[in-house]
Amino acid sequence: MEQSFHTTVQKQSSRVFIVLPFDPQAVWGKKQRHYIRGTINGAMIRGSLGSDGDTYFLPLGAAWRRDCGMEAGTAVTVVLWPEGPQQETLAEDIASALAQEPTAAAFFASLATFYRNTYVKWIESAKRPETRAKRIEEMIKLLKEGKREK
């Protein structure tokens, strides 16, 4: 799932960003917002991708650029991956429940990492199998209702 590429930091008006040479919807699945982690010339970065409708980009804030010594025109090596639990890395019972409920799965995929982690930790903390199963059922119900947390 990790994507690596070489590019140049760009600037348009007051925005400084890196254009992605791939479509994250095709590579990482359809989501309302893609939260990522990675490195740019070895410097850690995390955030969310932006889009102008045709192209996806990673905005680079002024403080981050200052601390990492990067400005528009800098040649960079970028390595990015999706942040947080992804559906293909979930426990089989959770992944199966989401696969059976596309509405819940789509909403889960669109959630920020914090909310996905909270759901997974809540399920994983169950001591008994029947408690775990009930929590998975409840998670699916809540996700179908569009609720970010229990």
N, CA, C and O of each residue as an XYZ file, in Angstrom:
600
protein
N       0.812     -1.201      0.000
C       0.000      0.000      0.000
C       0.854      1.264      0.000
O       0.365      2.349     -0.317
N       2.119      1.126      0.352
C       3.023      2.276      0.361
C       3.285      2.746     -1.071
O       3.473      1.938     -1.981
N       3.293      4.056     -1.248
C       3.550      4.653     -2.563
C       4.790      5.531     -2.471
O       4.872      6.404     -1.607
N       5.757      5.306     -3.358
C       6.992      6.097     -3.397
C       7.110      6.784     -4.757
O       6.775      6.207     -5.791
N       7.591      8.024     -4.735
C       7.786      8.746     -5.991
C       8.715      9.932     -5.763
O       8.950     10.349     -4.629
N       9.235     10.463     -6.860
C      10.088     11.655     -6.855
C       9.303     12.768     -7.532
O       8.631     12.547     -8.539
N       9.395     13.966     -6.967
C       8.675     15.102     -7.539
C       9.324     16.398     -7.072
O      10.392     16.383     -6.460
N       8.683     17.498     -7.360
C       9.145     18.814     -6.942
C       8.032     19.498     -6.162
O       6.863     19.415     -6.539
N       8.392     20.172     -5.077
C       7.416     20.923     -4.296
C       6.912     22.075     -5.159
O       7.703     22.787     -5.778
N       5.597     22.254     -5.196
C       4.994     23.286     -6.044
C       4.315     24.358     -5.206
O       3.979     24.150     -4.040
N       4.123     25.512     -5.840
C       3.432     26.623     -5.178
C       2.444     27.227     -6.152
O       2.754     27.460     -7.320
N       1.237     27.477     -5.641
C       0.209     28.145     -6.429
C      -0.462     29.144     -5.505
O      -1.095     28.759     -4.522
N      -0.331     30.400     -5.809
C      -0.833     31.454     -4.931
C      -0.073     31.327     -3.607
O       1.158     31.364     -3.608
N      -0.766     31.181     -2.495
C      -0.069     31.038     -1.205
C       0.050     29.584     -0.774
O       0.644     29.296      0.264
N      -0.515     28.653     -1.566
C      -0.467     27.231     -1.215
C       0.813     26.582     -1.712
O       1.232     26.787     -2.851
N       1.428     25.789     -0.832
C       2.609     25.011     -1.197
C       2.216     23.551     -0.999
O       1.636     23.194      0.026
N       2.530     22.711     -1.978
C       2.009     21.348     -1.954
C       2.835     20.425     -2.845
O       3.700     20.862     -3.603
N       2.538     19.140     -2.726
C       3.119     18.119     -3.584
C       1.964     17.454     -4.329
O       1.003     16.998     -3.711
N       2.059     17.400     -5.644
C       1.044     16.734     -6.459
C       1.343     15.237     -6.447
O       2.486     14.822     -6.640
N       0.314     14.438     -6.221
C       0.474     12.988     -6.236
C       0.389     12.470     -7.670
O      -0.510     12.861     -8.414
N       1.315     11.596     -8.065
C       1.287     11.049     -9.427
C       0.388      9.817     -9.541
O       0.474      9.079    -10.523
N      -0.466      9.590     -8.554
C      -1.375      8.446     -8.563
C      -2.710      8.880     -7.971
O      -2.806      9.913     -7.309
N      -3.724      8.084     -8.217
C      -5.062      8.357     -7.695
C      -5.259      7.540     -6.414
O      -5.378      6.317     -6.488
N      -5.297      8.184     -5.244
C      -5.458      7.434     -3.999
C      -6.783      6.678     -3.922
O      -6.884      5.680     -3.209
N      -7.797      7.142     -4.648
C      -9.087      6.433     -4.675
C      -8.903      5.057     -5.321
O      -9.515      4.082     -4.884
N      -8.071      4.974     -6.348
C      -7.828      3.704     -7.037
C      -6.860      2.819     -6.249
O      -7.018      1.598     -6.217
N      -5.865      3.430     -5.616
C      -4.836      2.665     -4.915
C      -5.265      2.259     -3.505
O      -5.052      1.117     -3.098
N      -5.864      3.180     -2.767
C      -6.200      2.925     -1.368
C      -7.694      2.759     -1.107
O      -8.094      2.566      0.041
N      -8.512      2.828     -2.126
C      -9.946      2.662     -1.963
C     -10.663      4.005     -1.879
O     -10.072      5.025     -1.525
N     -11.937      3.979     -2.211
C     -12.741      5.209     -2.225
C     -13.028      5.674     -0.807
O     -13.533      4.916      0.021
N     -12.699      6.926     -0.542
C     -12.928      7.549      0.755
C     -13.266      9.011      0.537
O     -12.882      9.606     -0.470
N     -13.986      9.583      1.484
C     -14.264     11.012      1.403
C     -12.983     11.802      1.596
O     -12.773     12.819      0.935
N     -12.132     11.346      2.492
C     -10.873     12.027      2.787
C      -9.801     10.970      3.054
O     -10.042      9.999      3.772
N      -8.640     11.163      2.483
C      -7.515     10.240      2.685
C      -6.555     10.839      3.712
O      -5.954     11.888      3.480
N      -6.422     10.157      4.847
C      -5.462     10.541      5.875
C      -4.207      9.716      5.641
O      -4.276      8.499      5.469
N      -3.054     10.390      5.635
C      -1.812      9.699      5.283
C      -0.718      9.942      6.326
O      -0.793     10.857      7.146
N       0.285      9.095      6.258
C       1.558      9.248      6.970
C       2.635      9.020      5.934
O       2.370      8.463      4.868
N       3.839      9.443      6.237
C       4.922      9.176      5.321
C       6.144     10.025      5.587
O       6.318     10.590      6.667
N       6.984     10.098      4.572
C       8.199     10.905      4.671
C       8.376     11.693      3.368
O       7.985     11.258      2.285
N       8.973     12.851      3.528
C       9.381     13.662      2.385
C      10.849     13.990      2.629
O      11.193     14.691      3.580
N      11.713     13.468      1.750
C      13.164     13.569      1.943
C      13.559     13.129      3.356
O      14.448     13.719      3.972
N      12.897     12.097      3.857
C      13.206     11.536      5.167
C      12.507     12.204      6.343
O      12.538     11.671      7.452
N      11.881     13.350      6.133
C      11.178     14.060      7.213
C       9.756     13.499      7.339
O       9.028     13.419      6.350
N       9.369     13.117      8.541
C       8.031     12.556      8.775
C       6.954     13.598      8.511
O       7.110     14.782      8.808
N       5.852     13.112      7.941
C       4.698     13.972      7.708
C       3.435     13.143      7.886
O       3.419     11.942      7.617
N       2.387     13.800      8.340
C       1.058     13.182      8.370
C       0.054     14.280      8.126
O       0.287     15.443      8.457
N      -1.060     13.901      7.547
C      -2.088     14.882      7.241
C      -3.152     14.272      6.360
O      -3.299     13.052      6.289
N      -3.888     15.132      5.695
C      -4.915     14.639      4.772
C      -4.655     15.226      3.396
O      -4.136     16.333      3.253
N      -5.030     14.454      2.394
C      -4.830     14.881      1.020
C      -5.929     15.835      0.598
O      -7.064     15.747      1.066
N      -5.584     16.730     -0.277
C      -6.553     17.630     -0.873
C      -6.785     17.219     -2.316
O      -6.029     16.420     -2.869
N      -7.825     17.761     -2.922
C      -8.113     17.468     -4.326
C      -8.779     18.682     -4.958
O      -9.562     19.385     -4.320
N      -8.452     18.913     -6.220
C      -9.116     19.984     -6.963
C     -10.164     19.405     -7.906
O     -10.681     20.106     -8.776
N     -10.472     18.129     -7.730
C     -11.443     17.448     -8.582
C     -10.785     16.486     -9.544
O     -11.331     15.420     -9.829
N      -9.618     16.848    -10.051
C      -8.900     15.988    -10.992
C      -7.608     15.439    -10.402
O      -7.219     14.305    -10.685
N      -6.949     16.245     -9.585
C      -5.626     15.918     -9.066
C      -5.651     15.890     -7.547
O      -6.327     16.694     -6.905
N      -4.903     14.952     -6.987
C      -4.748     14.906     -5.527
C      -3.397     15.500     -5.165
O      -2.421     15.353     -5.900
N      -3.354     16.181     -4.012
C      -2.119     16.818     -3.578
C      -2.012     16.753     -2.054
O      -3.002     16.563     -1.348
N      -0.784     16.918     -1.574
C      -0.505     16.959     -0.145
C      -0.071     18.379      0.205
O       1.014     18.810     -0.184
N      -0.922     19.115      0.947
C      -0.546     20.479      1.346
C       0.621     20.436      2.346
O       0.679     19.554      3.203
N       1.531     21.379      2.226
C       2.677     21.464      3.135
C       2.601     22.793      3.877
O       2.723     23.860      3.276
N       2.399     22.714      5.182
C       2.275     23.915      5.998
C       3.588     24.669      6.140
O       4.668     24.098      5.988
N       3.481     25.965      6.434
C       4.657     26.837      6.541
C       5.614     26.378      7.641
O       6.826     26.349      7.425
N       5.101     26.023      8.801
C       5.963     25.603      9.915
C       6.693     24.307      9.570
O       7.885     24.170      9.846
N       5.976     23.354      8.963
C       6.615     22.095      8.580
C       7.720     22.351      7.562
O       8.816     21.804      7.685
N       7.441     23.174      6.562
C       8.450     23.486      5.538
C       9.666     24.170      6.151
O      10.802     23.853      5.799
N       9.428     25.106      7.065
C      10.531     25.817      7.712
C      11.401     24.832      8.489
O      12.627     24.855      8.376
N      10.760     23.967      9.279
C      11.509     23.009     10.100
C      12.279     21.997      9.255
O      13.328     21.510      9.675
N      11.762     21.676      8.063
C      12.397     20.669      7.210
C      13.238     21.276      6.088
O      13.885     20.552      5.332
N      13.228     22.599      5.981
C      14.035     23.272      4.975
C      13.574     23.033      3.541
O      14.397     22.897      2.636
N      12.278     22.984      3.336
C      11.755     22.748      1.984
C      10.870     23.905      1.543
O      10.022     24.385      2.296
N      11.082     24.331      0.331
C      10.267     25.393     -0.267
C       9.875     24.972     -1.666
O      10.305     23.924     -2.146
N       9.071     25.773     -2.317
C       8.685     25.502     -3.699
C       9.938     25.363     -4.556
O      10.882     26.142     -4.425
N       9.937     24.372     -5.423
C      11.089     24.121     -6.296
C      12.037     23.060     -5.763
O      12.912     22.604     -6.499
N      11.891     22.651     -4.505
C      12.763     21.626     -3.930
C      12.418     20.261     -4.520
O      11.254     19.862     -4.543
N      13.435     19.554     -4.993
C      13.235     18.182     -5.479
C      13.137     17.271     -4.263
O      13.961     17.358     -3.352
N      12.130     16.396     -4.245
C      11.887     15.556     -3.071
C      11.606     14.110     -3.456
O      11.138     13.812     -4.554
N      11.908     13.225     -2.514
C      11.518     11.825     -2.595
C      10.426     11.640     -1.561
O      10.618     11.939     -0.382
N       9.279     11.147     -2.007
C       8.105     11.039     -1.153
C       7.715      9.577     -0.984
O       7.688      8.814     -1.950
N       7.412      9.194      0.259
C       6.885      7.862      0.561
C       5.636      8.085      1.404
O       5.709      8.682      2.478
N       4.487      7.606      0.922
C       3.218      7.803      1.622
C       2.485      6.473      1.807
O       2.608      5.559      0.993
N       1.728      6.391      2.886
C       0.851      5.246      3.120
C      -0.366      5.729      3.898
O      -0.299      6.749      4.584
N      -1.485      5.000      3.797
C      -2.683      5.418      4.530
C      -2.460      5.280      6.028
O      -1.789      4.357      6.490
N      -3.032      6.206      6.770
C      -2.873      6.208      8.220
C      -3.974      5.371      8.873
O      -5.102      5.313      8.385
N      -3.627      4.735      9.972
C      -4.615      4.034     10.788
C      -4.989      2.673     10.248
O      -4.467      2.230      9.224
N      -5.909      2.005     10.952
C      -6.302      0.654     10.535
C      -7.030      0.695      9.193
O      -7.989      1.444      9.010
N      -6.560     -0.114      8.279
C      -7.180     -0.243      6.969
C      -7.968     -1.553      6.942
O      -7.654     -2.472      7.699
N      -8.959     -1.650      6.106
C      -9.835     -2.817      6.117
C      -9.082     -4.120      5.893
O      -9.450     -5.145      6.468
N      -8.041     -4.107      5.073
C      -7.317     -5.342      4.808
C      -6.428     -5.783      5.975
O      -5.913     -6.901      5.961
N      -6.240     -4.929      6.983
C      -5.435     -5.312      8.143
C      -6.283     -5.573      9.386
O      -5.742     -5.844     10.458
N      -7.594     -5.495      9.251
C      -8.486     -5.734     10.392
C      -8.588     -7.221     10.683
O      -8.330     -8.055      9.815
N      -8.967     -7.545     11.912
C      -9.223     -8.937     12.284
C     -10.303     -9.484     11.359
O     -11.158     -8.734     10.887
N     -10.266    -10.777     11.101
C     -11.163    -11.402     10.133
C     -12.641    -11.176     10.447
O     -13.435    -10.931      9.539
N     -13.016    -11.255     11.729
C     -14.436    -11.089     12.071
C     -14.917     -9.657     11.829
O     -16.052     -9.448     11.401
N     -14.066     -8.680     12.101
C     -14.431     -7.280     11.869
C     -14.504     -7.013     10.358
O     -15.458     -6.409      9.869
N     -13.487     -7.468      9.639
C     -13.453     -7.268      8.180
C     -14.649     -7.940      7.512
O     -15.235     -7.380      6.586
N     -15.013     -9.129      7.972
C     -16.155     -9.854      7.401
C     -17.459     -9.097      7.640
O     -18.289     -8.984      6.738
N     -17.636     -8.581      8.852
C     -18.852     -7.819      9.175
C     -18.942     -6.570      8.299
O     -20.021     -6.237      7.809
N     -17.835     -5.886      8.100
C     -17.831     -4.695      7.242
C     -18.088     -5.059      5.782
O     -18.777     -4.330      5.069
N     -17.534     -6.184      5.340
C     -17.726     -6.608      3.950
C     -19.196     -6.901      3.654
O     -19.648     -6.727      2.522
N     -19.936     -7.340      4.661
C     -21.354     -7.662      4.481
C     -22.240     -6.427      4.511
O     -23.410     -6.493      4.133
N     -21.696     -5.306      4.957
C     -22.469     -4.061      5.067
C     -21.717     -2.918      4.372
O     -20.994     -2.171      5.030
N     -21.879     -2.774      3.061
C     -21.126     -1.769      2.303
C     -21.298     -0.336      2.816
O     -20.354      0.453      2.767
N     -22.483      0.005      3.303
C     -22.704      1.361      3.819
C     -21.832      1.605      5.044
O     -21.187      2.646      5.162
N     -21.821      0.638      5.951
C     -20.996      0.750      7.158
C     -19.517      0.768      6.794
O     -18.743      1.536      7.363
N     -19.128     -0.078      5.846
C     -17.721     -0.150      5.437
C     -17.251      1.166      4.824
O     -16.148      1.629      5.110
N     -18.081      1.759      3.990
C     -17.711      3.027      3.360
C     -17.569      4.125      4.403
O     -16.644      4.934      4.331
N     -18.481      4.159      5.374
C     -18.393      5.179      6.418
C     -17.168      4.943      7.287
O     -16.476      5.898      7.643
N     -16.882      3.684      7.639
C     -15.693      3.345      8.431
C     -14.434      3.819      7.710
O     -13.552      4.418      8.325
N     -14.349      3.553      6.408
C     -13.170      3.936      5.625
C     -12.995      5.447      5.570
O     -11.871      5.934      5.450
N     -14.096      6.197      5.658
C     -14.017      7.652      5.566
C     -13.643      8.321      6.888
O     -13.323      9.509      6.917
N     -13.683      7.553      7.983
C     -13.416      8.136      9.305
C     -11.945      8.473      9.498
O     -11.065      7.832      8.924
N     -11.697      9.478     10.307
C     -10.328      9.801     10.707
C      -9.764      8.633     11.517
O     -10.511      7.863     12.120
N      -8.459      8.519     11.521
C      -7.777      7.426     12.203
C      -8.224      7.269     13.651
O      -8.423      6.147     14.115
N      -8.382      8.371     14.366
C      -8.782      8.321     15.770
C     -10.058      7.513     15.950
O     -10.134      6.661     16.836
N     -11.060      7.773     15.116
C     -12.350      7.089     15.248
C     -12.254      5.619     14.862
O     -12.849      4.768     15.522
N     -11.508      5.308     13.794
C     -11.323      3.899     13.408
C     -10.607      3.149     14.516
O     -10.998      2.037     14.873
N      -9.551      3.758     15.065
C      -8.810      3.115     16.158
C      -9.703      2.883     17.374
O      -9.630      1.833     18.013
N     -10.538      3.857     17.688
C     -11.415      3.734     18.856
C     -12.365      2.548     18.693
O     -12.538      1.767     19.629
N     -12.976      2.404     17.535
C     -13.861      1.267     17.292
C     -13.099     -0.055     17.432
O     -13.563     -0.970     18.112
N     -11.938     -0.155     16.794
C     -11.166     -1.397     16.824
C     -10.713     -1.724     18.244
O     -10.819     -2.874     18.670
N     -10.215     -0.749     18.977
C      -9.768     -0.993     20.360
C     -10.920     -1.431     21.252
O     -10.745     -2.289     22.117
N     -12.101     -0.846     21.045
C     -13.276     -1.212     21.827
C     -13.627     -2.682     21.576
O     -13.925     -3.420     22.516
N     -13.592     -3.100     20.322
C     -13.892     -4.498     20.001
C     -12.800     -5.416     20.535
O     -13.098     -6.455     21.125
N     -11.549     -5.047     20.335
C     -10.421     -5.876     20.770
C     -10.348     -6.022     22.291
O      -9.769     -6.987     22.790
N     -10.925     -5.078     23.029
C     -10.856     -5.147     24.490
C     -11.868     -6.123     25.096
O     -11.838     -6.367     26.302
N     -12.751     -6.677     24.289
C     -13.733     -7.644     24.796
C     -13.012     -8.890     25.295
O     -12.111     -9.406     24.633
N     -13.407     -9.358     26.444
C     -12.762    -10.535     27.042
C     -13.384    -11.844     26.524
O     -12.688    -12.850     26.385
N     -14.688    -11.827     26.242
C     -15.379    -13.041     25.816
C     -15.801    -12.933     24.355
O     -16.116    -11.844     23.874
N     -15.808    -14.057     23.654
C     -16.195    -14.050     22.244
C     -17.596    -13.491     22.005
O     -17.822    -12.800     21.011
N     -18.532    -13.778     22.895
C     -19.897    -13.281     22.701
C     -19.958    -11.760     22.870
O     -20.744    -11.091     22.199
N     -19.127    -11.213     23.768
C     -19.062     -9.757     23.937
C     -18.482     -9.127     22.683
O     -18.969     -8.102     22.206
N     -17.437     -9.750     22.154
C     -16.809     -9.251     20.930
C     -17.824     -9.229     19.785
O     -17.920     -8.241     19.057
N     -18.574    -10.311     19.628
C     -19.574    -10.402     18.559
C     -20.643     -9.320     18.718
O     -21.056     -8.716     17.728
N     -21.094     -9.068     19.941
C     -22.097     -8.027     20.186
C     -21.539     -6.647     19.852
O     -22.240     -5.800     19.298
N     -20.281     -6.433     20.193
C     -19.661     -5.140     19.898
C     -19.506     -4.927     18.392
O     -19.679     -3.811     17.901
N     -19.188     -5.974     17.672
C     -19.083     -5.857     16.215
C     -20.449     -5.512     15.636
O     -20.560     -4.640     14.774
N     -21.490     -6.197     16.109
C     -22.858     -5.889     15.658
C     -23.211     -4.435     15.933
O     -23.761     -3.743     15.076
N     -22.885     -3.980     17.142
C     -23.208     -2.601     17.510
C     -22.413     -1.608     16.665
O     -22.946     -0.578     16.253
N     -21.138     -1.915     16.404
C     -20.321     -1.038     15.570
C     -20.943     -0.899     14.181
O     -21.037      0.210     13.654
N     -21.365     -2.007     13.589
C     -21.980     -1.972     12.262
C     -23.236     -1.110     12.294
O     -23.445     -0.293     11.397
N     -24.065     -1.279     13.305
C     -25.292     -0.495     13.436
C     -24.969      0.997     13.522
O     -25.591      1.809     12.838
N     -24.005      1.354     14.356
C     -23.625      2.757     14.534
C     -23.040      3.345     13.249
O     -23.341      4.484     12.890
N     -22.212      2.573     12.565
C     -21.619      3.059     11.320
C     -22.689      3.277     10.256
O     -22.628      4.252      9.507
N     -23.666      2.379     10.184
C     -24.754      2.538      9.211
C     -25.567      3.798      9.507
O     -26.139      4.404      8.601
N     -25.613      4.186     10.784
C     -26.320      5.406     11.191
C     -25.463      6.655     11.010
O     -25.924      7.773     11.239
N     -24.201      6.451     10.593
C     -23.309      7.583     10.367
C     -22.692      8.140     11.639
O     -22.336      9.318     11.692
N     -22.562      7.305     12.666
C     -21.994      7.765     13.940
C     -20.510      7.445     14.001
O     -20.087      6.313     13.767
N     -19.735      8.463     14.319
C     -18.286      8.308     14.355
C     -17.782      7.558     15.579
O     -16.701      6.971     15.555
N     -18.566      7.581     16.644
C     -18.112      6.894     17.852
C     -19.289      6.375     18.652
O     -20.428      6.807     18.472
N     -18.995      5.453     19.527
C     -20.011      4.830     20.362
C     -20.512      5.812     21.387
O     -21.379      5.475     22.193
